[in-house]
Amino acid sequence: MAVILSEGIIRGIIKDNKYKIVQVFIKIPFISGIHVATNSDYQTIDKLKGTKVAISRFESGSHLMVYINA
Protein backbone atom coordinates (compact mmCIF):
# COMPACT_ATOMS: atom_id res chain seq x y z
CA MET A 1 0.00 0.00 0.00
CA ALA A 2 1.25 3.52 -0.77
CA VAL A 3 0.12 7.11 -0.52
CA ILE A 4 0.64 8.64 -3.95
CA LEU A 5 -0.35 11.54 -6.18
CA SER A 6 -3.18 10.70 -8.54
CA GLU A 7 -1.44 11.51 -11.84
CA GLY A 8 1.20 8.84 -11.18
CA ILE A 9 -1.25 6.06 -10.33
CA ILE A 10 -3.59 6.94 -13.19
CA ARG A 11 -0.67 6.83 -15.62
CA GLY A 12 0.27 3.42 -14.24
CA ILE A 13 -3.29 2.12 -14.63
CA ILE A 14 -3.38 3.39 -18.22
CA LYS A 15 -0.12 1.48 -18.88
CA ASP A 16 -2.00 -1.69 -17.78
CA ASN A 17 -0.27 -2.10 -14.42
CA LYS A 18 -2.32 -3.97 -11.86
CA TYR A 19 -2.79 -0.95 -9.57
CA LYS A 20 -5.98 -0.21 -7.72
CA ILE A 21 -7.11 2.94 -5.93
CA VAL A 22 -8.72 1.80 -2.69
CA GLN A 23 -9.30 5.13 -0.94
CA VAL A 24 -9.12 8.83 -1.74
CA PHE A 25 -7.24 10.66 1.01
CA ILE A 26 -7.81 14.26 -0.11
CA LYS A 27 -10.77 15.22 -2.27
CA ILE A 28 -9.66 18.76 -3.17
CA PRO A 29 -7.50 19.50 -6.20
CA PHE A 30 -3.78 19.62 -5.62
CA ILE A 31 -2.67 23.18 -6.26
CA SER A 32 0.56 23.36 -8.21
CA GLY A 33 2.42 26.38 -9.46
CA ILE A 34 5.46 27.85 -11.11
CA HIS A 35 7.73 29.48 -8.56
CA VAL A 36 10.38 32.12 -9.26
CA ALA A 37 12.37 34.55 -7.13
CA THR A 38 10.69 37.88 -6.39
CA ASN A 39 13.21 39.78 -8.51
CA SER A 40 13.17 37.26 -11.39
CA ASP A 41 12.78 38.41 -14.99
CA TYR A 42 10.12 35.70 -15.32
CA GLN A 43 6.96 37.32 -13.98
CA THR A 44 4.48 35.95 -16.56
CA ILE A 45 3.96 32.65 -18.38
CA ASP A 46 4.75 34.42 -21.67
CA LYS A 47 8.27 35.21 -20.40
CA LEU A 48 8.89 31.48 -19.91
CA LYS A 49 8.23 30.55 -23.55
CA GLY A 50 11.29 28.98 -25.15
CA THR A 51 13.22 28.66 -21.86
CA LYS A 52 14.39 25.61 -19.93
CA VAL A 53 12.67 24.56 -16.72
CA ALA A 54 13.57 22.27 -13.84
CA ILE A 55 11.39 19.39 -12.68
CA SER A 56 11.69 17.24 -9.57
CA ARG A 57 11.49 13.96 -11.51
CA PHE A 58 10.03 12.53 -14.70
CA GLU A 59 6.30 11.75 -14.60
CA SER A 60 5.87 13.91 -11.47
CA GLY A 61 3.53 16.84 -10.92
CA SER A 62 6.26 19.30 -11.91
CA HIS A 63 6.81 17.34 -15.14
CA LEU A 64 3.06 17.46 -15.82
CA MET A 65 3.04 21.26 -15.31
CA VAL A 66 5.56 21.62 -18.14
CA TYR A 67 3.07 20.03 -20.54
CA ILE A 68 0.11 21.98 -19.19
CA ASN A 69 1.92 25.27 -19.74
CA ALA A 70 3.56 24.31 -23.06
PDB file of N, CA, C and O in Angstrom:
ATOM      1  N   MET A   1       0.847  -1.156   0.000  1.00  0.00           N
ATOM      2  CA  MET A   1       0.000   0.000   0.000  1.00  0.00           C
ATOM      3  C   MET A   1       0.894   1.221   0.000  1.00  0.00           C
ATOM      4  O   MET A   1       1.959   1.213   0.618  1.00  0.00           O
ATOM      5  N   ALA A   2       0.467   2.285  -0.697  1.00  0.00           N
ATOM      6  CA  ALA A   2       1.249   3.516  -0.771  1.00  0.00           C
ATOM      7  C   ALA A   2       0.324   4.715  -0.841  1.00  0.00           C
ATOM      8  O   ALA A   2      -0.801   4.622  -1.332  1.00  0.00           O
ATOM      9  N   VAL A   3       0.808   5.830  -0.350  1.00  0.00           N
ATOM     10  CA  VAL A   3       0.118   7.109  -0.519  1.00  0.00           C
ATOM     11  C   VAL A   3       0.807   7.787  -1.686  1.00  0.00           C
ATOM     12  O   VAL A   3       2.017   8.009  -1.653  1.00  0.00           O
ATOM     13  N   ILE A   4       0.043   8.117  -2.718  1.00  0.00           N
ATOM     14  CA  ILE A   4       0.638   8.641  -3.951  1.00  0.00           C
ATOM     15  C   ILE A   4      -0.191   9.787  -4.507  1.00  0.00           C
ATOM     16  O   ILE A   4      -1.333  10.000  -4.101  1.00  0.00           O
ATOM     17  N   LEU A   5       0.399  10.520  -5.438  1.00  0.00           N
ATOM     18  CA  LEU A   5      -0.350  11.540  -6.178  1.00  0.00           C
ATOM     19  C   LEU A   5      -1.121  10.863  -7.301  1.00  0.00           C
ATOM     20  O   LEU A   5      -0.655   9.882  -7.881  1.00  0.00           O
ATOM     21  N   SER A   6      -2.286  11.382  -7.598  1.00  0.00           N
ATOM     22  CA  SER A   6      -3.182  10.702  -8.535  1.00  0.00           C
ATOM     23  C   SER A   6      -2.642  10.609  -9.959  1.00  0.00           C
ATOM     24  O   SER A   6      -2.914   9.620 -10.640  1.00  0.00           O
ATOM     25  N   GLU A   7      -1.878  11.614 -10.442  1.00  0.00           N
ATOM     26  CA  GLU A   7      -1.437  11.508 -11.838  1.00  0.00           C
ATOM     27  C   GLU A   7      -0.510  10.324 -12.055  1.00  0.00           C
ATOM     28  O   GLU A   7      -0.521   9.720 -13.128  1.00  0.00           O
ATOM     29  N   GLY A   8       0.299   9.978 -11.043  1.00  0.00           N
ATOM     30  CA  GLY A   8       1.199   8.835 -11.180  1.00  0.00           C
ATOM     31  C   GLY A   8       0.452   7.518 -11.229  1.00  0.00           C
ATOM     32  O   GLY A   8       0.752   6.673 -12.072  1.00  0.00           O
ATOM     33  N   ILE A   9      -0.510   7.326 -10.350  1.00  0.00           N
ATOM     34  CA  ILE A   9      -1.253   6.063 -10.327  1.00  0.00           C
ATOM     35  C   ILE A   9      -2.139   5.913 -11.558  1.00  0.00           C
ATOM     36  O   ILE A   9      -2.271   4.815 -12.101  1.00  0.00           O
ATOM     37  N   ILE A  10      -2.738   6.999 -11.995  1.00  0.00           N
ATOM     38  CA  ILE A  10      -3.591   6.938 -13.188  1.00  0.00           C
ATOM     39  C   ILE A  10      -2.759   6.591 -14.406  1.00  0.00           C
ATOM     40  O   ILE A  10      -3.191   5.804 -15.248  1.00  0.00           O
ATOM     41  N   ARG A  11      -1.564   7.171 -14.512  1.00  0.00           N
ATOM     42  CA  ARG A  11      -0.673   6.831 -15.624  1.00  0.00           C
ATOM     43  C   ARG A  11      -0.311   5.346 -15.578  1.00  0.00           C
ATOM     44  O   ARG A  11      -0.278   4.678 -16.612  1.00  0.00           O
ATOM     45  N   GLY A  12      -0.043   4.836 -14.385  1.00  0.00           N
ATOM     46  CA  GLY A  12       0.270   3.419 -14.240  1.00  0.00           C
ATOM     47  C   GLY A  12      -0.885   2.528 -14.632  1.00  0.00           C
ATOM     48  O   GLY A  12      -0.680   1.499 -15.276  1.00  0.00           O
ATOM     49  N   ILE A  13      -2.104   2.905 -14.254  1.00  0.00           N
ATOM     50  CA  ILE A  13      -3.289   2.124 -14.627  1.00  0.00           C
ATOM     51  C   ILE A  13      -3.468   2.134 -16.136  1.00  0.00           C
ATOM     52  O   ILE A  13      -3.791   1.107 -16.733  1.00  0.00           O
ATOM     53  N   ILE A  14      -3.259   3.290 -16.756  1.00  0.00           N
ATOM     54  CA  ILE A  14      -3.375   3.394 -18.221  1.00  0.00           C
ATOM     55  C   ILE A  14      -2.356   2.490 -18.902  1.00  0.00           C
ATOM     56  O   ILE A  14      -2.644   1.920 -19.954  1.00  0.00           O
ATOM     57  N   LYS A  15      -1.165   2.350 -18.316  1.00  0.00           N
ATOM     58  CA  LYS A  15      -0.121   1.480 -18.880  1.00  0.00           C
ATOM     59  C   LYS A  15      -0.370   0.010 -18.549  1.00  0.00           C
ATOM     60  O   LYS A  15       0.517  -0.820 -18.743  1.00  0.00           O
ATOM     61  N   ASP A  16      -1.559  -0.324 -18.056  1.00  0.00           N
ATOM     62  CA  ASP A  16      -1.999  -1.686 -17.781  1.00  0.00           C
ATOM     63  C   ASP A  16      -1.282  -2.335 -16.601  1.00  0.00           C
ATOM     64  O   ASP A  16      -1.177  -3.560 -16.541  1.00  0.00           O
ATOM     65  N   ASN A  17      -0.787  -1.525 -15.662  1.00  0.00           N
ATOM     66  CA  ASN A  17      -0.267  -2.099 -14.419  1.00  0.00           C
ATOM     67  C   ASN A  17      -1.452  -2.517 -13.555  1.00  0.00           C
ATOM     68  O   ASN A  17      -2.549  -1.977 -13.702  1.00  0.00           O
ATOM     69  N   LYS A  18      -1.247  -3.430 -12.697  1.00  0.00           N
ATOM     70  CA  LYS A  18      -2.322  -3.968 -11.861  1.00  0.00           C
ATOM     71  C   LYS A  18      -2.484  -3.154 -10.576  1.00  0.00           C
ATOM     72  O   LYS A  18      -2.512  -3.715  -9.480  1.00  0.00           O
ATOM     73  N   TYR A  19      -2.591  -1.831 -10.715  1.00  0.00           N
ATOM     74  CA  TYR A  19      -2.790  -0.947  -9.573  1.00  0.00           C
ATOM     75  C   TYR A  19      -4.278  -0.779  -9.312  1.00  0.00           C
ATOM     76  O   TYR A  19      -5.107  -0.959 -10.205  1.00  0.00           O
ATOM     77  N   LYS A  20      -4.597  -0.436  -8.092  1.00  0.00           N
ATOM     78  CA  LYS A  20      -5.983  -0.210  -7.724  1.00  0.00           C
ATOM     79  C   LYS A  20      -6.033   0.912  -6.689  1.00  0.00           C
ATOM     80  O   LYS A  20      -5.288   0.887  -5.710  1.00  0.00           O
ATOM     81  N   ILE A  21      -6.898   1.882  -6.900  1.00  0.00           N
ATOM     82  CA  ILE A  21      -7.115   2.945  -5.927  1.00  0.00           C
ATOM     83  C   ILE A  21      -8.167   2.446  -4.948  1.00  0.00           C
ATOM     84  O   ILE A  21      -9.300   2.162  -5.337  1.00  0.00           O
ATOM     85  N   VAL A  22      -7.790   2.339  -3.678  1.00  0.00           N
ATOM     86  CA  VAL A  22      -8.717   1.797  -2.687  1.00  0.00           C
ATOM     87  C   VAL A  22      -9.356   2.880  -1.821  1.00  0.00           C
ATOM     88  O   VAL A  22     -10.415   2.654  -1.235  1.00  0.00           O
ATOM     89  N   GLN A  23      -8.728   4.047  -1.733  1.00  0.00           N
ATOM     90  CA  GLN A  23      -9.299   5.129  -0.943  1.00  0.00           C
ATOM     91  C   GLN A  23      -8.726   6.459  -1.413  1.00  0.00           C
ATOM     92  O   GLN A  23      -7.547   6.554  -1.754  1.00  0.00           O
ATOM     93  N   VAL A  24      -9.560   7.471  -1.427  1.00  0.00           N
ATOM     94  CA  VAL A  24      -9.117   8.828  -1.736  1.00  0.00           C
ATOM     95  C   VAL A  24      -8.838   9.519  -0.412  1.00  0.00           C
ATOM     96  O   VAL A  24      -9.713   9.587   0.451  1.00  0.00           O
ATOM     97  N   PHE A  25      -7.635  10.029  -0.248  1.00  0.00           N
ATOM     98  CA  PHE A  25      -7.242  10.656   1.005  1.00  0.00           C
ATOM     99  C   PHE A  25      -7.660  12.126   1.052  1.00  0.00           C
ATOM    100  O   PHE A  25      -8.162  12.596   2.073  1.00  0.00           O
ATOM    101  N   ILE A  26      -7.457  12.842  -0.035  1.00  0.00           N
ATOM    102  CA  ILE A  26      -7.815  14.263  -0.112  1.00  0.00           C
ATOM    103  C   ILE A  26      -8.692  14.457  -1.341  1.00  0.00           C
ATOM    104  O   ILE A  26      -8.319  14.047  -2.440  1.00  0.00           O
ATOM    105  N   LYS A  27      -9.832  15.068  -1.167  1.00  0.00           N
ATOM    106  CA  LYS A  27     -10.771  15.218  -2.275  1.00  0.00           C
ATOM    107  C   LYS A  27     -10.733  16.600  -2.918  1.00  0.00           C
ATOM    108  O   LYS A  27     -11.569  16.900  -3.771  1.00  0.00           O
ATOM    109  N   ILE A  28      -9.786  17.443  -2.530  1.00  0.00           N
ATOM    110  CA  ILE A  28      -9.663  18.758  -3.167  1.00  0.00           C
ATOM    111  C   ILE A  28      -8.537  18.693  -4.185  1.00  0.00           C
ATOM    112  O   ILE A  28      -7.623  17.882  -4.037  1.00  0.00           O
ATOM    113  N   PRO A  29      -8.582  19.520  -5.203  1.00  0.00           N
ATOM    114  CA  PRO A  29      -7.501  19.498  -6.197  1.00  0.00           C
ATOM    115  C   PRO A  29      -6.163  19.902  -5.577  1.00  0.00           C
ATOM    116  O   PRO A  29      -6.097  20.780  -4.716  1.00  0.00           O
ATOM    117  N   PHE A  30      -5.131  19.258  -6.023  1.00  0.00           N
ATOM    118  CA  PHE A  30      -3.778  19.622  -5.617  1.00  0.00           C
ATOM    119  C   PHE A  30      -3.397  20.898  -6.355  1.00  0.00           C
ATOM    120  O   PHE A  30      -3.468  20.949  -7.582  1.00  0.00           O
ATOM    121  N   ILE A  31      -3.003  21.908  -5.629  1.00  0.00           N
ATOM    122  CA  ILE A  31      -2.665  23.182  -6.263  1.00  0.00           C
ATOM    123  C   ILE A  31      -1.173  23.199  -6.541  1.00  0.00           C
ATOM    124  O   ILE A  31      -0.356  23.088  -5.627  1.00  0.00           O
ATOM    125  N   SER A  32      -0.832  23.337  -7.793  1.00  0.00           N
ATOM    126  CA  SER A  32       0.557  23.359  -8.207  1.00  0.00           C
ATOM    127  C   SER A  32       0.855  24.724  -8.798  1.00  0.00           C
ATOM    128  O   SER A  32      -0.067  25.462  -9.145  1.00  0.00           O
ATOM    129  N   GLY A  33       2.093  25.060  -8.916  1.00  0.00           N
ATOM    130  CA  GLY A  33       2.419  26.377  -9.461  1.00  0.00           C
ATOM    131  C   GLY A  33       3.823  26.440 -10.006  1.00  0.00           C
ATOM    132  O   GLY A  33       4.607  25.499  -9.880  1.00  0.00           O
ATOM    133  N   ILE A  34       4.121  27.556 -10.608  1.00  0.00           N
ATOM    134  CA  ILE A  34       5.460  27.848 -11.111  1.00  0.00           C
ATOM    135  C   ILE A  34       6.025  28.898 -10.163  1.00  0.00           C
ATOM    136  O   ILE A  34       5.423  29.953  -9.967  1.00  0.00           O
ATOM    137  N   HIS A  35       7.167  28.611  -9.584  1.00  0.00           N
ATOM    138  CA  HIS A  35       7.733  29.485  -8.565  1.00  0.00           C
ATOM    139  C   HIS A  35       9.034  30.096  -9.052  1.00  0.00           C
ATOM    140  O   HIS A  35       9.906  29.392  -9.562  1.00  0.00           O
ATOM    141  N   VAL A  36       9.163  31.401  -8.895  1.00  0.00           N
ATOM    142  CA  VAL A  36      10.383  32.122  -9.257  1.00  0.00           C
ATOM    143  C   VAL A  36      10.727  33.082  -8.121  1.00  0.00           C
ATOM    144  O   VAL A  36       9.890  33.376  -7.267  1.00  0.00           O
ATOM    145  N   ALA A  37      11.949  33.558  -8.122  1.00  0.00           N
ATOM    146  CA  ALA A  37      12.369  34.552  -7.132  1.00  0.00           C
ATOM    147  C   ALA A  37      11.610  35.855  -7.357  1.00  0.00           C
ATOM    148  O   ALA A  37      11.200  36.153  -8.479  1.00  0.00           O
ATOM    149  N   THR A  38      11.426  36.619  -6.305  1.00  0.00           N
ATOM    150  CA  THR A  38      10.686  37.878  -6.387  1.00  0.00           C
ATOM    151  C   THR A  38      11.258  38.803  -7.451  1.00  0.00           C
ATOM    152  O   THR A  38      10.502  39.455  -8.171  1.00  0.00           O
ATOM    153  N   ASN A  39      12.569  38.871  -7.560  1.00  0.00           N
ATOM    154  CA  ASN A  39      13.210  39.785  -8.509  1.00  0.00           C
ATOM    155  C   ASN A  39      13.529  39.127  -9.854  1.00  0.00           C
ATOM    156  O   ASN A  39      14.317  39.670 -10.628  1.00  0.00           O
ATOM    157  N   SER A  40      12.932  37.973 -10.144  1.00  0.00           N
ATOM    158  CA  SER A  40      13.170  37.256 -11.392  1.00  0.00           C
ATOM    159  C   SER A  40      12.632  38.024 -12.588  1.00  0.00           C
ATOM    160  O   SER A  40      11.651  38.760 -12.479  1.00  0.00           O
ATOM    161  N   ASP A  41      13.287  37.845 -13.734  1.00  0.00           N
ATOM    162  CA  ASP A  41      12.783  38.414 -14.992  1.00  0.00           C
ATOM    163  C   ASP A  41      11.521  37.696 -15.452  1.00  0.00           C
ATOM    164  O   ASP A  41      10.782  38.217 -16.286  1.00  0.00           O
ATOM    165  N   TYR A  42      11.268  36.507 -14.918  1.00  0.00           N
ATOM    166  CA  TYR A  42      10.121  35.700 -15.322  1.00  0.00           C
ATOM    167  C   TYR A  42       8.930  35.984 -14.414  1.00  0.00           C
ATOM    168  O   TYR A  42       8.761  35.331 -13.384  1.00  0.00           O
ATOM    169  N   GLN A  43       8.117  36.942 -14.786  1.00  0.00           N
ATOM    170  CA  GLN A  43       6.962  37.323 -13.980  1.00  0.00           C
ATOM    171  C   GLN A  43       5.637  36.933 -14.632  1.00  0.00           C
ATOM    172  O   GLN A  43       4.581  37.089 -14.019  1.00  0.00           O
ATOM    173  N   THR A  44       5.680  36.425 -15.869  1.00  0.00           N
ATOM    174  CA  THR A  44       4.484  35.952 -16.560  1.00  0.00           C
ATOM    175  C   THR A  44       4.812  34.661 -17.294  1.00  0.00           C
ATOM    176  O   THR A  44       5.977  34.369 -17.565  1.00  0.00           O
ATOM    177  N   ILE A  45       3.783  33.895 -17.612  1.00  0.00           N
ATOM    178  CA  ILE A  45       3.963  32.653 -18.380  1.00  0.00           C
ATOM    179  C   ILE A  45       4.599  32.962 -19.737  1.00  0.00           C
ATOM    180  O   ILE A  45       5.449  32.207 -20.209  1.00  0.00           O
ATOM    181  N   ASP A  46       4.196  34.058 -20.360  1.00  0.00           N
ATOM    182  CA  ASP A  46       4.751  34.424 -21.667  1.00  0.00           C
ATOM    183  C   ASP A  46       6.267  34.567 -21.625  1.00  0.00           C
ATOM    184  O   ASP A  46       6.939  34.244 -22.604  1.00  0.00           O
ATOM    185  N   LYS A  47       6.813  35.038 -20.527  1.00  0.00           N
ATOM    186  CA  LYS A  47       8.272  35.208 -20.403  1.00  0.00           C
ATOM    187  C   LYS A  47       8.991  33.858 -20.354  1.00  0.00           C
ATOM    188  O   LYS A  47      10.188  33.784 -20.633  1.00  0.00           O
ATOM    189  N   LEU A  48       8.275  32.803 -20.004  1.00  0.00           N
ATOM    190  CA  LEU A  48       8.888  31.480 -19.908  1.00  0.00           C
ATOM    191  C   LEU A  48       8.972  30.753 -21.246  1.00  0.00           C
ATOM    192  O   LEU A  48       9.694  29.764 -21.367  1.00  0.00           O
ATOM    193  N   LYS A  49       8.241  31.234 -22.250  1.00  0.00           N
ATOM    194  CA  LYS A  49       8.232  30.547 -23.549  1.00  0.00           C
ATOM    195  C   LYS A  49       9.647  30.439 -24.112  1.00  0.00           C
ATOM    196  O   LYS A  49      10.390  31.419 -24.164  1.00  0.00           O
ATOM    197  N   GLY A  50       9.998  29.231 -24.531  1.00  0.00           N
ATOM    198  CA  GLY A  50      11.292  28.981 -25.147  1.00  0.00           C
ATOM    199  C   GLY A  50      12.441  28.827 -24.161  1.00  0.00           C
ATOM    200  O   GLY A  50      13.593  28.725 -24.582  1.00  0.00           O
ATOM    201  N   THR A  51      12.159  28.808 -22.855  1.00  0.00           N
ATOM    202  CA  THR A  51      13.220  28.656 -21.862  1.00  0.00           C
ATOM    203  C   THR A  51      13.253  27.223 -21.335  1.00  0.00           C
ATOM    204  O   THR A  51      12.358  26.426 -21.617  1.00  0.00           O
ATOM    205  N   LYS A  52      14.284  26.911 -20.577  1.00  0.00           N
ATOM    206  CA  LYS A  52      14.387  25.607 -19.932  1.00  0.00           C
ATOM    207  C   LYS A  52      13.808  25.707 -18.536  1.00  0.00           C
ATOM    208  O   LYS A  52      13.883  26.756 -17.896  1.00  0.00           O
ATOM    209  N   VAL A  53      13.230  24.610 -18.067  1.00  0.00           N
ATOM    210  CA  VAL A  53      12.666  24.563 -16.719  1.00  0.00           C
ATOM    211  C   VAL A  53      13.229  23.358 -15.973  1.00  0.00           C
ATOM    212  O   VAL A  53      13.740  22.419 -16.585  1.00  0.00           O
ATOM    213  N   ALA A  54      13.134  23.393 -14.671  1.00  0.00           N
ATOM    214  CA  ALA A  54      13.566  22.271 -13.843  1.00  0.00           C
ATOM    215  C   ALA A  54      12.340  21.529 -13.333  1.00  0.00           C
ATOM    216  O   ALA A  54      11.318  22.137 -13.020  1.00  0.00           O
ATOM    217  N   ILE A  55      12.453  20.217 -13.254  1.00  0.00           N
ATOM    218  CA  ILE A  55      11.389  19.388 -12.684  1.00  0.00           C
ATOM    219  C   ILE A  55      11.997  18.540 -11.578  1.00  0.00           C
ATOM    220  O   ILE A  55      13.207  18.314 -11.555  1.00  0.00           O
ATOM    221  N   SER A  56      11.162  18.072 -10.666  1.00  0.00           N
ATOM    222  CA  SER A  56      11.688  17.245  -9.574  1.00  0.00           C
ATOM    223  C   SER A  56      12.035  15.836 -10.055  1.00  0.00           C
ATOM    224  O   SER A  56      13.047  15.271  -9.641  1.00  0.00           O
ATOM    225  N   ARG A  57      11.203  15.271 -10.923  1.00  0.00           N
ATOM    226  CA  ARG A  57      11.486  13.956 -11.508  1.00  0.00           C
ATOM    227  C   ARG A  57      10.511  13.719 -12.659  1.00  0.00           C
ATOM    228  O   ARG A  57       9.437  14.318 -12.712  1.00  0.00           O
ATOM    229  N   PHE A  58      10.901  12.841 -13.573  1.00  0.00           N
ATOM    230  CA  PHE A  58      10.032  12.530 -14.702  1.00  0.00           C
ATOM    231  C   PHE A  58       8.732  11.895 -14.213  1.00  0.00           C
ATOM    232  O   PHE A  58       8.722  11.118 -13.258  1.00  0.00           O
ATOM    233  N   GLU A  59       7.650  12.240 -14.881  1.00  0.00           N
ATOM    234  CA  GLU A  59       6.299  11.755 -14.603  1.00  0.00           C
ATOM    235  C   GLU A  59       5.758  12.257 -13.258  1.00  0.00           C
ATOM    236  O   GLU A  59       4.814  11.682 -12.715  1.00  0.00           O
ATOM    237  N   SER A  60       6.350  13.318 -12.725  1.00  0.00           N
ATOM    238  CA  SER A  60       5.872  13.910 -11.473  1.00  0.00           C
ATOM    239  C   SER A  60       4.919  15.065 -11.776  1.00  0.00           C
ATOM    240  O   SER A  60       4.670  15.385 -12.938  1.00  0.00           O
ATOM    241  N   GLY A  61       4.397  15.679 -10.739  1.00  0.00           N
ATOM    242  CA  GLY A  61       3.532  16.842 -10.922  1.00  0.00           C
ATOM    243  C   GLY A  61       4.250  17.980 -11.602  1.00  0.00           C
ATOM    244  O   GLY A  61       3.664  18.661 -12.444  1.00  0.00           O
ATOM    245  N   SER A  62       5.524  18.210 -11.256  1.00  0.00           N
ATOM    246  CA  SER A  62       6.263  19.295 -11.905  1.00  0.00           C
ATOM    247  C   SER A  62       6.489  18.999 -13.387  1.00  0.00           C
ATOM    248  O   SER A  62       6.508  19.922 -14.201  1.00  0.00           O
ATOM    249  N   HIS A  63       6.658  17.740 -13.743  1.00  0.00           N
ATOM    250  CA  HIS A  63       6.811  17.343 -15.141  1.00  0.00           C
ATOM    251  C   HIS A  63       5.481  17.582 -15.891  1.00  0.00           C
ATOM    252  O   HIS A  63       5.469  18.056 -17.027  1.00  0.00           O
ATOM    253  N   LEU A  64       4.383  17.244 -15.231  1.00  0.00           N
ATOM    254  CA  LEU A  64       3.064  17.465 -15.818  1.00  0.00           C
ATOM    255  C   LEU A  64       2.816  18.952 -16.070  1.00  0.00           C
ATOM    256  O   LEU A  64       2.239  19.311 -17.097  1.00  0.00           O
ATOM    257  N   MET A  65       3.240  19.815 -15.156  1.00  0.00           N
ATOM    258  CA  MET A  65       3.040  21.259 -15.312  1.00  0.00           C
ATOM    259  C   MET A  65       3.732  21.793 -16.564  1.00  0.00           C
ATOM    260  O   MET A  65       3.240  22.728 -17.195  1.00  0.00           O
ATOM    261  N   VAL A  66       4.868  21.204 -16.923  1.00  0.00           N
ATOM    262  CA  VAL A  66       5.565  21.620 -18.145  1.00  0.00           C
ATOM    263  C   VAL A  66       4.652  21.431 -19.347  1.00  0.00           C
ATOM    264  O   VAL A  66       4.573  22.309 -20.206  1.00  0.00           O
ATOM    265  N   TYR A  67       3.965  20.304 -19.419  1.00  0.00           N
ATOM    266  CA  TYR A  67       3.074  20.034 -20.544  1.00  0.00           C
ATOM    267  C   TYR A  67       1.814  20.897 -20.496  1.00  0.00           C
ATOM    268  O   TYR A  67       1.322  21.339 -21.534  1.00  0.00           O
ATOM    269  N   ILE A  68       1.306  21.131 -19.318  1.00  0.00           N
ATOM    270  CA  ILE A  68       0.107  21.978 -19.190  1.00  0.00           C
ATOM    271  C   ILE A  68       0.390  23.386 -19.679  1.00  0.00           C
ATOM    272  O   ILE A  68      -0.456  24.005 -20.325  1.00  0.00           O
ATOM    273  N   ASN A  69       1.573  23.894 -19.377  1.00  0.00           N
ATOM    274  CA  ASN A  69       1.920  25.268 -19.744  1.00  0.00           C
ATOM    275  C   ASN A  69       2.617  25.381 -21.088  1.00  0.00           C
ATOM    276  O   ASN A  69       2.928  26.490 -21.524  1.00  0.00           O
ATOM    277  N   ALA A  70       2.871  24.262 -21.757  1.00  0.00           N
ATOM    278  CA  ALA A  70       3.558  24.307 -23.063  1.00  0.00           C
ATOM    279  C   ALA A  70       2.657  24.869 -24.140  1.00  0.00           C
ATOM    280  O   ALA A  70       3.069  24.978 -25.294  1.00  0.00           O
TER     281      ALA A  70
END
